[in-house]
Amino acid sequence: MSAAPLGAAQDYPLLNLFWTMLWLFIWILWIFLLVRIILDIFRSDDLGGWSKALWVIFIIILPFIGVLVYLIARGSGMQKRDVRDARAADQEMRSYIRSAAATPASPAEELSKLASLRDQGVLTEAEFDTQKVKLLA
């Protein structure tokens, strides 16, 4: 067998390349939509186990009709669950930031911590003095 001539790679017209890229993009969107819907089915609070199983089977057996019916029947619920989860994540992030950025201890408490670190040998006398000057300034 001989290798394809170099000119064979240039036999692919630009319009065919465009259509190939378009179909690839549509296929990736379809996969994303399927994954998104299946994830929504499993994280839904208002569906029981059998309902979730039936929705997944429906989407696997008749994917185009199943996805269309799911989006029509439960599309607004998807949006509400997304908003609820985003708000919960935002609230958790804000509470973590508040706890991490809590007001620092008083200078006396910080100075006693520095003194205990100096006594343990973690800080040298010079480091202790510079930190003490920073605290008292």
Disulfide bonds with the S-S distance in Angstrom:
none
